[in-house]
Every structure is written in C-alpha cells, then in structure tokens.
Amino acid sequence: MENKKENKTKRGRPAKEKAKLSTSINLKLTEADFNSVKEKAEKLGIKPTVYAREMTLKGGIKSRFTVEELDLMRKLAGIANNLNQIARKANQEGFENASKAAYLLMLELKNLLYDR
C-alpha cells in the first residue's frame, strides 16, 4: 500500500516557488516620515516594510477595496438582483404590474449613487 502512495504523481497546479528575502537595505527616516509610511500602509492593510518594498520596486501599490467600497458593491449586487426579478415579473405579467417595483428600485439606486 505504501508503494502505491510513493509512486503516485501529484495532480493539480504545481506549488509556486517563493523567493526568499535574504538581502536588506537599511533606510533611516525621520519620525514624521515613518509615521506617514506607517499610516499609508495601515490604510492598505499591509505592513510598513511591505509598503516600502512595493513602492521601491514597483513605484506604486494596487490597493484593496475599502470597507465603504465593498458595502457599495454589495448594495449594487442586491439592486441588480432586484432588477432581474422585476424584469422577469414584467415579462410574465406585463410591465404595468412591475412598474411600481421598478420605480422604487430606481429611487433606491438614485439614493445609493448620489447620496455619497
């Protein structure tokens, strides 16, 4: 039984090799500069050293979505779901019956987009 396990080839995606960080550069900053780097890194949800490395090597950092942006996307997805339901209802029963729901959805979308 053990021989079968040893001879079995691994399936799936091959493991990604991580390059080890073995060389360092010492960087001296004023307290104000360090606090600025630290604040920017915290806003992005990363450590200051990672922030400094990415800025040095790539010149910029691709930011993650903020909590506000994630909330907005969740609300828009809900509105899209409601719109699909209204479209299906309008196709089944006619637009006259679905017009009130469509109007309420448009008001909700207007409030979401212009209330920011």
Number of C-alpha atoms within 10 A of each C-alpha: 5 6 7 8 8 9 8 8 8 8 6 6 6 7 6 6 6 6 6 6 6 5 5 6 6 5 6 8 10 8 9 9 11 13 13 13 17 18 14 15 19 13 11 17 13 13 14 19 12 12 19 18 14 14 12 10 9 10 9 12 15 8 11 11 11 12 9 9 11 12 12 15 13 12 15 16 12 12 17 14 12 15 16 12 15 20 16 14 16 17 11 11 10 12 15 8 13 18 15 12 16 18 11 11 17 14 12 14 16 11 11 14 11 7 7 6
